[in-house]
Amino acid sequence: MNKVKREAIFQRLQQANPNPTTELVYSSTFELLIAVILSAQATDKGVNKATAKLFPVANTPETIAALGEDGLKPYIKTIGLFNSKGKNIIATCQRLIEQHQSQVPAQREALEALPGVGRKTANVILNTAFHQPTMAVDTHIFRVANRTGLAPGKTVLAVEKALLKHIPKAYLLDAHHWLILLGRYICVARNPRCGECLIADLCDFKEKTA
């Protein structure tokens, strides 16, 4: 795929959705962090149901840490891997209190040092909360980048680096949200909805559906 096509793709995505954002519901950077930790191998809808009950009760490092693992689990038990996620969330809250004055750090290294926070989660926080031009590559974005020819790569990191290299800078801040929505609702894993896709004519996928 060439530079002209990439420019046209993101121009259309921007025109269709000028102010994209995450589908996770949050009202602070800390709430976003907890929601993103919970969202691993889970749907945003499922996470939102859980946090709608949790956050009115506890939505700071101190109040969630005070719940402890046993107190937190009833709120997140509907989410996959809730035991390990609960353990990581409590440990993260304690570290935020002890090392970061209860604030979510805006540096990748500090974020990735938090329990339960990997590169993808750190990228989401850096992009969505701190407006840094990062690219959090999940299964949806990995599929879209490879299928469309936008930024092919055999690994998540390779795709991330290719996207950061090839996406025009003017669109980079919002690109994560556009691509994840495209992958979640249109460029789905099975039977992609090419007939509904606004970039179908710019896409390199050879097996387009009607």
C-alpha positions as CSV (number, residue, x, y, z in Angstrom):
1,M,0.0,0.0,0.0
2,N,1.3,3.4,-0.9
3,K,1.4,6.8,0.9
4,V,-1.5,8.2,-1.1
5,K,-3.8,5.3,-0.2
6,R,-2.9,5.6,3.5
7,E,-3.7,9.3,3.4
8,A,-7.0,8.7,1.8
9,I,-7.9,5.9,4.3
10,F,-7.4,8.1,7.3
11,Q,-9.0,11.1,5.7
12,R,-12.2,9.1,5.3
13,L,-12.0,7.7,8.8
14,Q,-11.6,11.1,10.2
15,Q,-14.5,12.6,8.1
16,A,-16.8,9.8,9.3
17,N,-15.8,10.0,13.0
18,P,-14.0,13.3,13.8
19,N,-13.7,12.7,17.5
20,P,-13.2,9.0,18.2
21,T,-12.6,7.7,21.6
22,T,-12.6,4.4,23.6
23,E,-15.8,2.6,24.3
24,L,-14.7,2.0,27.9
25,V,-16.6,4.3,30.3
26,Y,-14.4,6.2,32.7
27,S,-14.2,9.6,34.4
28,S,-10.5,9.8,35.4
29,T,-7.2,8.5,34.2
30,F,-7.1,6.0,37.1
31,E,-10.6,4.7,36.2
32,L,-9.4,4.3,32.6
33,L,-6.3,2.3,33.8
34,I,-8.4,-0.1,35.8
35,A,-10.9,-0.5,33.0
36,V,-8.1,-1.3,30.5
37,I,-6.5,-3.8,32.8
38,L,-9.9,-5.5,33.1
39,S,-10.4,-5.4,29.3
40,A,-7.7,-7.9,28.5
41,Q,-9.5,-10.9,26.8
42,A,-12.8,-9.3,27.7
43,T,-15.3,-7.1,25.9
44,D,-15.6,-3.3,26.6
45,K,-19.3,-3.9,27.2
46,G,-18.6,-6.5,29.9
47,V,-16.0,-4.3,31.6
48,N,-18.4,-1.3,31.6
49,K,-21.1,-3.4,33.4
50,A,-18.6,-4.4,36.1
51,T,-17.1,-0.9,36.6
52,A,-20.6,0.7,36.7
53,K,-20.9,-1.1,40.0
54,L,-17.3,-0.8,41.2
55,F,-16.5,2.8,40.5
56,P,-19.4,4.3,42.6
57,V,-18.0,2.4,45.5
58,A,-14.3,2.6,44.8
59,N,-12.5,4.6,42.1
60,T,-9.2,5.7,43.6
61,P,-6.0,3.7,44.4
62,E,-6.8,4.1,48.1
63,T,-10.4,2.9,48.0
64,I,-9.8,0.0,45.7
65,A,-6.7,-1.1,47.7
66,A,-8.9,-0.9,50.8
67,L,-11.3,-3.4,49.3
68,G,-8.5,-6.0,49.0
69,E,-8.6,-8.9,46.6
70,D,-11.6,-10.5,48.4
71,G,-13.5,-7.3,48.4
72,L,-12.8,-6.5,44.8
73,K,-13.6,-9.9,43.3
74,P,-17.4,-9.7,43.6
75,Y,-17.4,-6.6,41.4
76,I,-15.3,-8.1,38.6
77,K,-16.2,-11.8,38.8
78,T,-18.1,-11.7,35.6
79,I,-14.9,-10.8,33.7
80,G,-12.5,-13.4,32.4
81,L,-9.3,-14.0,34.4
82,F,-10.8,-12.0,37.3
83,N,-8.6,-13.7,39.9
84,S,-5.3,-12.7,38.4
85,K,-6.7,-9.3,37.3
86,G,-7.9,-8.6,40.8
87,K,-4.5,-9.5,42.3
88,N,-2.8,-7.2,39.8
89,I,-5.2,-4.3,40.3
90,I,-4.7,-4.4,44.1
91,A,-0.9,-4.5,43.6
92,T,-1.1,-1.7,41.1
93,C,-3.1,0.5,43.5
94,Q,-0.5,-0.1,46.2
95,R,2.3,0.8,43.9
96,L,0.6,4.0,42.7
97,I,0.1,5.0,46.4
98,E,3.6,4.2,47.4
99,Q,5.6,5.4,44.3
100,H,3.4,7.9,42.4
101,Q,1.4,9.9,44.9
102,S,-1.7,8.0,43.8
103,Q,-1.4,9.4,40.3
104,V,-1.2,7.4,37.1
105,P,2.3,8.1,35.5
106,A,2.5,9.4,32.0
107,Q,5.7,7.6,31.2
108,R,5.8,4.2,29.4
109,E,8.5,2.7,31.6
110,A,6.6,3.6,34.8
111,L,3.3,2.3,33.4
112,E,4.8,-1.0,32.3
113,A,6.3,-1.5,35.8
114,L,2.7,-1.6,37.2
115,P,1.3,-5.1,37.8
116,G,-1.0,-6.2,35.0
117,V,0.1,-3.4,32.6
118,G,1.9,-4.5,29.5
119,R,2.9,-2.6,26.4
120,K,-0.7,-2.6,24.9
121,T,-2.3,-1.3,28.1
122,A,0.5,1.4,28.5
123,N,-0.1,2.5,24.9
124,V,-3.9,2.9,25.5
125,I,-3.2,5.0,28.6
126,L,-0.5,7.1,26.9
127,N,-2.8,7.7,23.9
128,T,-6.2,8.1,25.4
129,A,-5.4,9.8,28.7
130,F,-2.2,11.7,27.9
131,H,-2.8,12.3,24.2
132,Q,0.5,10.8,23.0
133,P,0.7,9.4,19.5
134,T,1.0,5.8,20.4
135,M,-0.5,2.7,18.8
136,A,-2.1,0.0,21.0
137,V,-2.3,-3.1,18.8
138,D,-4.9,-5.6,19.9
139,T,-6.4,-8.5,17.9
140,H,-8.7,-6.1,15.9
141,I,-5.9,-3.7,14.9
142,F,-3.5,-6.5,14.1
143,R,-6.1,-8.0,11.8
144,V,-7.0,-4.7,10.1
145,A,-3.3,-3.8,9.6
146,N,-2.5,-7.1,7.9
147,R,-5.7,-7.7,6.0
148,T,-5.9,-4.2,4.4
149,G,-2.2,-4.0,3.7
150,L,-2.0,-0.8,5.8
151,A,0.9,-2.1,7.9
152,P,1.6,-5.8,7.6
153,G,3.6,-7.6,10.2
154,K,4.0,-11.0,11.8
155,T,4.0,-9.8,15.4
156,V,2.1,-7.3,17.4
157,L,5.3,-5.2,17.9
158,A,6.1,-5.3,14.1
159,V,2.6,-4.1,13.3
160,E,2.8,-1.3,15.9
161,K,6.1,-0.1,14.5
162,A,4.8,-0.2,11.0
163,L,1.7,1.7,11.8
164,L,3.7,4.4,13.6
165,K,5.9,4.7,10.6
166,H,3.3,4.7,7.9
167,I,0.3,6.5,9.4
168,P,0.4,10.2,8.4
169,K,1.3,12.3,11.5
170,A,-1.9,14.4,11.2
171,Y,-4.0,11.3,12.0
172,L,-1.8,9.4,14.4
173,L,-3.3,10.6,17.6
174,D,-6.8,9.2,16.7
175,A,-5.7,6.3,14.5
176,H,-5.9,3.7,17.3
177,H,-9.6,4.4,17.9
178,W,-10.5,4.4,14.2
179,L,-8.8,1.1,13.5
180,I,-10.1,-0.7,16.5
181,L,-13.7,0.4,15.7
182,L,-13.2,-0.7,12.1
183,G,-11.9,-4.1,13.2
184,R,-14.6,-4.5,15.9
185,Y,-17.6,-3.7,13.7
186,I,-16.7,-3.9,10.0
187,C,-13.4,-5.7,9.3
188,V,-14.4,-8.6,11.6
189,A,-12.5,-11.9,11.8
190,R,-15.1,-14.0,10.0
191,N,-17.1,-12.6,7.1
192,P,-15.8,-9.1,7.0
193,R,-18.5,-6.6,6.0
194,C,-16.6,-5.2,3.0
195,G,-19.9,-4.0,1.5
196,E,-20.4,-1.6,4.4
197,C,-16.7,-0.5,4.7
198,L,-15.9,3.1,3.7
199,I,-12.4,2.2,2.8
200,A,-13.1,-1.0,0.8
201,D,-11.9,0.5,-2.5
202,L,-8.6,1.4,-0.9
203,C,-8.0,-1.9,0.8
204,D,-5.6,-4.5,-0.5
205,F,-7.7,-7.5,0.8
206,K,-8.2,-9.8,-2.2
207,E,-11.1,-11.8,-0.9
208,K,-13.6,-9.0,-0.4
209,T,-17.2,-9.9,0.5
210,A,-20.2,-8.3,-1.1
